[in-house]
Amino acid sequence: MSQTISLTATVTPDEEGWYVARCVQVEVASQGRTVDEALASLRDALELYFEDEPLPQTPQQPIVAPIEIRRSA
């Protein structure tokens, strides 16, 4: 039987021009040449991860908030 859960991903560019996609709820990441490719690769990595791990019953939705920092001169 197939189950579907909703997780949250962040996608950021790296120094080489690739995109890194990370799942917020579990420590799984992947990359791709485009945002869509990075997300598809992350989806594959998460499906492999959850082959050996139980699916969370109700994944916690993250609180996403900007943080400002000060840098001393």
C-alpha positions in Angstrom: 0.0 0.0 0.0 1.3 3.4 -1.0 1.3 6.4 1.4 2.0 10.0 0.7 3.2 12.6 3.1 4.1 16.3 2.6 7.6 17.5 3.6 9.3 20.8 3.1 12.4 21.4 1.0 14.7 24.4 0.7 16.7 24.9 -2.5 19.8 27.1 -2.6 22.4 27.6 -5.4 26.0 26.4 -4.6 29.3 27.9 -5.7 29.5 25.8 -8.9 26.1 26.9 -10.2 24.2 23.8 -9.1 21.2 23.8 -6.8 21.1 22.0 -3.5 17.7 20.7 -2.2 17.4 19.8 1.5 14.5 18.4 3.4 13.8 20.4 6.5 12.2 17.5 8.5 14.9 14.9 8.0 18.6 15.1 7.2 18.4 14.3 3.5 19.8 16.5 0.7 20.5 16.2 -3.0 21.4 18.4 -5.9 20.7 19.2 -9.6 21.6 21.5 -12.4 18.2 23.2 -12.1 15.7 23.7 -9.3 13.3 21.1 -10.7 16.2 18.6 -11.1 17.3 19.2 -7.6 13.8 18.7 -6.2 13.3 15.5 -8.3 16.6 14.2 -7.0 15.6 15.0 -3.5 12.3 13.2 -3.9 14.2 10.1 -5.1 16.6 10.3 -2.2 13.7 10.7 0.3 11.9 7.7 -1.1 15.1 5.6 -0.7 15.6 7.0 2.8 12.1 6.0 3.9 12.5 2.5 2.6 14.4 1.8 5.8 12.8 4.4 8.1 9.2 4.7 9.2 7.2 7.6 7.7 6.4 10.3 10.3 2.8 10.1 11.3 2.3 13.9 11.3 5.5 15.7 10.1 6.0 18.9 11.9 5.7 21.9 9.6 8.7 24.1 10.0 8.6 27.7 11.0 10.5 29.7 8.4 11.7 33.1 9.6 14.4 35.5 8.4 17.2 36.2 10.8 19.4 39.3 10.6 22.9 39.2 12.0 25.5 41.9 12.6 29.0 41.5 11.4 31.7 43.5 13.3 34.1 45.5 11.1 
